[in-house]
Amino acid sequence: MRAYACLLCLLLAWAGSGVAMAQNLSGTVKPADWAAYKSRFIDAGGRVIDDANGNISHSEGQGYGLLLAYLANSKADFDLIWSFTKTELLLRDDGLAMWKWDPSAKPHITDSNNASDGDILIAYALLLAGGEWERNDFIGAAKTIIGGIGKSNVVKWQDRLLLLPGAKGFSESDRTDGPIINLSYWVFEAFPKFASIDKTTDWMQLSMTGVGLLNKASAGPRSLPTDWMSAKTQLKPAKGFPAEFGYNALRIPLYLMRARIYDRELLTRLRKGMTSESGQVVITDSDSGNVKETLSDAGYAIIPALVACVLDKVKLPEAVRSFEPSLYYPSTLHLLSLSFAHSQHPECL
């Protein structure tokens, strides 16, 4: 009961700060950093390119691109990325985006399922840009997407709300170990904005569930969540997926901090578990805790470093304070981290 009360207080404080937070975000990505990112990962048509994944595009990438364009206060680039997203991905009947677009395939859509994290990022970016730039068309599009997420991806399970990663393939009717969740799909900073314009889904309850599940998801000797988990009974690795703390989950601390959910115990556990003895970010096997891969990119290294700064005022290492694009995913996380530091914790820089 005490833990629940603390969590409730934390989320209420976070919800109350959401509007003020949003008003101070635009312009927190430096123009030069955005120019470097755009030159490397965004083509002339507004397609965000995942260069470590066969140069495909996906709804997550388009959502990240929109959010970063907003954070860089680049209206023209936002319009360009939105144009591609709207015409090439937002083709489903439920108002959500088809998640995978492959330039080498015809037709280019090779998987018409949605990815709820991509849809959340797209809608969130549209709300931020629509509010600040007085674009009612963006806000209207966001409302449609938010409604679609609530109908197709948010489900009630055992008296709590869960976010399914996609409309198909993850529910209790789709799998014997369903529902399947991925806690890195909870983009916590978006939910107060969603709650302010959509009353059909209880977005704050969904957020509370996500934080609560993170506090329970502590598998293996490193006490970390796995990327893909069955929520059917107790949380456990989902069948058919690697039982690992992987590329998905490593962004969870960043999502918590960007939403100003400063749960010391949770963030400390995540930071400790995701780093090696030498301080590098690692992909690990959940059962054994053994390191499967060591990641040296600054876009990964900045995440546990930010946790140390936010919680204990340890200044960010010089190596992660400046941006130089590498691959799409770590470069994206790097800019989101720097934007957060500039807007909320300049003492880290």
NORURNOR-V66572 format. One record per residue. N is the residue number from 1. RES is the residue in three letters. D_CENTER is the distance of its C-alpha to the mean C-alpha in whole Angstrom. Layout:
n->N res->RES d_center->D_CENTER
n->N res->RES d_center->D_CENTER
This chain:
n->1 res->MET d_center->29
n->2 res->ARG d_center->28
n->3 res->ALA d_center->25
n->4 res->TYR d_center->24
n->5 res->ALA d_center->26
n->6 res->CYS d_center->24
n->7 res->LEU d_center->20
n->8 res->LEU d_center->22
n->9 res->CYS d_center->23
n->10 res->LEU d_center->20
n->11 res->LEU d_center->18
n->12 res->LEU d_center->21
n->13 res->ALA d_center->21
n->14 res->TRP d_center->17
n->15 res->ALA d_center->18
n->16 res->GLY d_center->21
n->17 res->SER d_center->19
n->18 res->GLY d_center->16
n->19 res->VAL d_center->19
n->20 res->ALA d_center->20
n->21 res->MET d_center->17
n->22 res->ALA d_center->16
n->23 res->GLN d_center->20
n->24 res->ASN d_center->19
n->25 res->LEU d_center->16
n->26 res->SER d_center->18
n->27 res->GLY d_center->20
n->28 res->THR d_center->18
n->29 res->VAL d_center->17
n->30 res->LYS d_center->21
n->31 res->PRO d_center->23
n->32 res->ALA d_center->24
n->33 res->ASP d_center->20
n->34 res->TRP d_center->19
n->35 res->ALA d_center->22
n->36 res->ALA d_center->22
n->37 res->TYR d_center->18
n->38 res->LYS d_center->20
n->39 res->SER d_center->23
n->40 res->ARG d_center->21
n->41 res->PHE d_center->18
n->42 res->ILE d_center->19
n->43 res->ASP d_center->22
n->44 res->ALA d_center->25
n->45 res->GLY d_center->24
n->46 res->GLY d_center->20
n->47 res->ARG d_center->19
n->48 res->VAL d_center->16
n->49 res->ILE d_center->17
n->50 res->ASP d_center->16
n->51 res->ASP d_center->19
n->52 res->ALA d_center->18
n->53 res->ASN d_center->18
n->54 res->GLY d_center->21
n->55 res->ASN d_center->20
n->56 res->ILE d_center->19
n->57 res->SER d_center->16
n->58 res->HIS d_center->14
n->59 res->SER d_center->12
n->60 res->GLU d_center->8
n->61 res->GLY d_center->11
n->62 res->GLN d_center->12
n->63 res->GLY d_center->9
n->64 res->TYR d_center->9
n->65 res->GLY d_center->12
n->66 res->LEU d_center->13
n->67 res->LEU d_center->11
n->68 res->LEU d_center->13
n->69 res->ALA d_center->16
n->70 res->TYR d_center->16
n->71 res->LEU d_center->15
n->72 res->ALA d_center->18
n->73 res->ASN d_center->20
n->74 res->SER d_center->21
n->75 res->LYS d_center->22
n->76 res->ALA d_center->24
n->77 res->ASP d_center->21
n->78 res->PHE d_center->19
n->79 res->ASP d_center->21
n->80 res->LEU d_center->22
n->81 res->ILE d_center->18
n->82 res->TRP d_center->18
n->83 res->SER d_center->22
n->84 res->PHE d_center->20
n->85 res->THR d_center->18
n->86 res->LYS d_center->20
n->87 res->THR d_center->23
n->88 res->GLU d_center->22
n->89 res->LEU d_center->19
n->90 res->LEU d_center->19
n->91 res->LEU d_center->22
n->92 res->ARG d_center->22
n->93 res->ASP d_center->24
n->94 res->ASP d_center->21
n->95 res->GLY d_center->20
n->96 res->LEU d_center->17
n->97 res->ALA d_center->16
n->98 res->MET d_center->17
n->99 res->TRP d_center->15
n->100 res->LYS d_center->17
n->101 res->TRP d_center->19
n->102 res->ASP d_center->22
n->103 res->PRO d_center->24
n->104 res->SER d_center->27
n->105 res->ALA d_center->27
n->106 res->LYS d_center->29
n->107 res->PRO d_center->28
n->108 res->HIS d_center->25
n->109 res->ILE d_center->22
n->110 res->THR d_center->23
n->111 res->ASP d_center->20
n->112 res->SER d_center->20
n->113 res->ASN d_center->18
n->114 res->ASN d_center->15
n->115 res->ALA d_center->11
n->116 res->SER d_center->10
n->117 res->ASP d_center->6
n->118 res->GLY d_center->8
n->119 res->ASP d_center->10
n->120 res->ILE d_center->8
n->121 res->LEU d_center->7
n->122 res->ILE d_center->11
n->123 res->ALA d_center->12
n->124 res->TYR d_center->11
n->125 res->ALA d_center->12
n->126 res->LEU d_center->15
n->127 res->LEU d_center->16
n->128 res->LEU d_center->16
n->129 res->ALA d_center->18
n->130 res->GLY d_center->20
n->131 res->GLY d_center->21
n->132 res->GLU d_center->22
n->133 res->TRP d_center->23
n->134 res->GLU d_center->25
n->135 res->ARG d_center->24
n->136 res->ASN d_center->25
n->137 res->ASP d_center->24
n->138 res->PHE d_center->20
n->139 res->ILE d_center->20
n->140 res->GLY d_center->22
n->141 res->ALA d_center->20
n->142 res->ALA d_center->17
n->143 res->LYS d_center->19
n->144 res->THR d_center->20
n->145 res->ILE d_center->16
n->146 res->ILE d_center->15
n->147 res->GLY d_center->19
n->148 res->GLY d_center->18
n->149 res->ILE d_center->15
n->150 res->GLY d_center->17
n->151 res->LYS d_center->20
n->152 res->SER d_center->18
n->153 res->ASN d_center->15
n->154 res->VAL d_center->16
n->155 res->VAL d_center->19
n->156 res->LYS d_center->21
n->157 res->TRP d_center->22
n->158 res->GLN d_center->25
n->159 res->ASP d_center->25
n->160 res->ARG d_center->21
n->161 res->LEU d_center->18
n->162 res->LEU d_center->16
n->163 res->LEU d_center->13
n->164 res->LEU d_center->14
n->165 res->PRO d_center->12
n->166 res->GLY d_center->15
n->167 res->ALA d_center->18
n->168 res->LYS d_center->20
n->169 res->GLY d_center->20
n->170 res->PHE d_center->19
n->171 res->SER d_center->21
n->172 res->GLU d_center->24
n->173 res->SER d_center->26
n->174 res->ASP d_center->24
n->175 res->ARG d_center->25
n->176 res->THR d_center->27
n->177 res->ASP d_center->24
n->178 res->GLY d_center->22
n->179 res->PRO d_center->20
n->180 res->ILE d_center->17
n->181 res->ILE d_center->14
n->182 res->ASN d_center->11
n->183 res->LEU d_center->9
n->184 res->SER d_center->6
n->185 res->TYR d_center->6
n->186 res->TRP d_center->6
n->187 res->VAL d_center->5
n->188 res->PHE d_center->8
n->189 res->GLU d_center->9
n->190 res->ALA d_center->9
n->191 res->PHE d_center->12
n->192 res->PRO d_center->15
n->193 res->LYS d_center->15
n->194 res->PHE d_center->15
n->195 res->ALA d_center->17
n->196 res->SER d_center->20
n->197 res->ILE d_center->20
n->198 res->ASP d_center->20
n->199 res->LYS d_center->22
n->200 res->THR d_center->22
n->201 res->THR d_center->19
n->202 res->ASP d_center->19
n->203 res->TRP d_center->16
n->204 res->MET d_center->16
n->205 res->GLN d_center->18
n->206 res->LEU d_center->15
n->207 res->SER d_center->13
n->208 res->MET d_center->16
n->209 res->THR d_center->16
n->210 res->GLY d_center->12
n->211 res->VAL d_center->14
n->212 res->GLY d_center->17
n->213 res->LEU d_center->16
n->214 res->LEU d_center->14
n->215 res->ASN d_center->18
n->216 res->LYS d_center->19
n->217 res->ALA d_center->18
n->218 res->SER d_center->20
n->219 res->ALA d_center->21
n->220 res->GLY d_center->24
n->221 res->PRO d_center->25
n->222 res->ARG d_center->22
n->223 res->SER d_center->21
n->224 res->LEU d_center->17
n->225 res->PRO d_center->15
n->226 res->THR d_center->15
n->227 res->ASP d_center->13
n->228 res->TRP d_center->15
n->229 res->MET d_center->17
n->230 res->SER d_center->20
n->231 res->ALA d_center->20
n->232 res->LYS d_center->23
n->233 res->THR d_center->25
n->234 res->GLN d_center->24
n->235 res->LEU d_center->20
n->236 res->LYS d_center->21
n->237 res->PRO d_center->20
n->238 res->ALA d_center->20
n->239 res->LYS d_center->23
n->240 res->GLY d_center->23
n->241 res->PHE d_center->20
n->242 res->PRO d_center->20
n->243 res->ALA d_center->20
n->244 res->GLU d_center->18
n->245 res->PHE d_center->15
n->246 res->GLY d_center->14
n->247 res->TYR d_center->12
n->248 res->ASN d_center->9
n->249 res->ALA d_center->9
n->250 res->LEU d_center->10
n->251 res->ARG d_center->7
n->252 res->ILE d_center->7
n->253 res->PRO d_center->10
n->254 res->LEU d_center->8
n->255 res->TYR d_center->6
n->256 res->LEU d_center->9
n->257 res->MET d_center->11
n->258 res->ARG d_center->10
n->259 res->ALA d_center->11
n->260 res->ARG d_center->14
n->261 res->ILE d_center->14
n->262 res->TYR d_center->16
n->263 res->ASP d_center->18
n->264 res->ARG d_center->20
n->265 res->GLU d_center->21
n->266 res->LEU d_center->17
n->267 res->LEU d_center->16
n->268 res->THR d_center->19
n->269 res->ARG d_center->19
n->270 res->LEU d_center->16
n->271 res->ARG d_center->17
n->272 res->LYS d_center->20
n->273 res->GLY d_center->19
n->274 res->MET d_center->17
n->275 res->THR d_center->20
n->276 res->SER d_center->23
n->277 res->GLU d_center->27
n->278 res->SER d_center->27
n->279 res->GLY d_center->23
n->280 res->GLN d_center->21
n->281 res->VAL d_center->18
n->282 res->VAL d_center->19
n->283 res->ILE d_center->18
n->284 res->THR d_center->20
n->285 res->ASP d_center->22
n->286 res->SER d_center->21
n->287 res->ASP d_center->25
n->288 res->SER d_center->27
n->289 res->GLY d_center->24
n->290 res->ASN d_center->25
n->291 res->VAL d_center->24
n->292 res->LYS d_center->23
n->293 res->GLU d_center->21
n->294 res->THR d_center->21
n->295 res->LEU d_center->19
n->296 res->SER d_center->21
n->297 res->ASP d_center->18
n->298 res->ALA d_center->18
n->299 res->GLY d_center->14
n->300 res->TYR d_center->14
n->301 res->ALA d_center->17
n->302 res->ILE d_center->16
n->303 res->ILE d_center->13
n->304 res->PRO d_center->16
n->305 res->ALA d_center->18
n->306 res->LEU d_center->16
n->307 res->VAL d_center->16
n->308 res->ALA d_center->20
n->309 res->CYS d_center->21
n->310 res->VAL d_center->19
n->311 res->LEU d_center->21
n->312 res->ASP d_center->24
n->313 res->LYS d_center->24
n->314 res->VAL d_center->24
n->315 res->LYS d_center->24
n->316 res->LEU d_center->22
n->317 res->PRO d_center->24
n->318 res->GLU d_center->25
n->319 res->ALA d_center->24
n->320 res->VAL d_center->20
n->321 res->ARG d_center->21
n->322 res->SER d_center->22
n->323 res->PHE d_center->20
n->324 res->GLU d_center->21
n->325 res->PRO d_center->19
n->326 res->SER d_center->19
n->327 res->LEU d_center->17
n->328 res->TYR d_center->14
n->329 res->TYR d_center->11
n->330 res->PRO d_center->13
n->331 res->SER d_center->14
n->332 res->THR d_center->11
n->333 res->LEU d_center->9
n->334 res->HIS d_center->13
n->335 res->LEU d_center->13
n->336 res->LEU d_center->10
n->337 res->SER d_center->12
n->338 res->LEU d_center->15
n->339 res->SER d_center->14
n->340 res->PHE d_center->14
n->341 res->ALA d_center->17
n->342 res->HIS d_center->19
n->343 res->SER d_center->18
n->344 res->GLN d_center->18
n->345 res->HIS d_center->20
n->346 res->PRO d_center->22
n->347 res->GLU d_center->24
n->348 res->CYS d_center->22
n->349 res->LEU d_center->23
